[in-house]
Amino acid sequence: MKVKKKYYYKVDLEVVLKGTDFVFGFINISHITYQKLEELFKDQVTDERFLFDDSIGYLINKELYKKHKDYLDKEVPFTFDFDLFEYSVGLSSVEEYKYQKDYYEELPPLFD
């Protein structure tokens, strides 16, 4: 009998050195609820049926940051610097046995 692998989903903030392809690092922000992520990125949603429906992800630019500064400063353990870095948020999956629980266990729900 074949055992079905179980996957979990996590949301990462990718930090890229501005003007390059150099990835400075990833910050796990899976503790932020889907509802809050939907609120943050609602202006970037076009044809998606649910958050992260495509593999492009969402951007945190200076305007979005200023609008949600208090929340982002509280919830993201990183000091945003838009002169130095660009920021995108994406979904990744991990197999059950490979990761500690810092991810979502289901894909986000459909939009209303």
C-alpha positions, 0 to 999 in steps of 0.5 A: 500500500502506497502512503500518501505524502502530506504537505503543509504550506508556509508563507515566506517574505523574500528579501532581494537586494534591489536591482539584482537577483541576489536573495538576501533571505526568506522570513517565515510569516506564516503566523499572519492569517490568510484574512490579513494577507488578503487585506494586505494584498487585495489591490494586487489580486486580479484573477486569482480564485484564492491567495497564491493561486498563481506562483507570482506572489505579492509585493510589499512596496513602500506604499503598501508598507506605509499603509500597514506600517504598524502591523508589519513592524509588529509582525515581521521580524525585519527592518524594511529598507526600500532603498536597499531591498525589494520584498515579495511574499509567496507560498511554498509547500513542505513535506510533513516530515521535513519541517517543524510546524510553522506553516498552514495545513491547508490552502487558503480558502476561495475569495468571497 
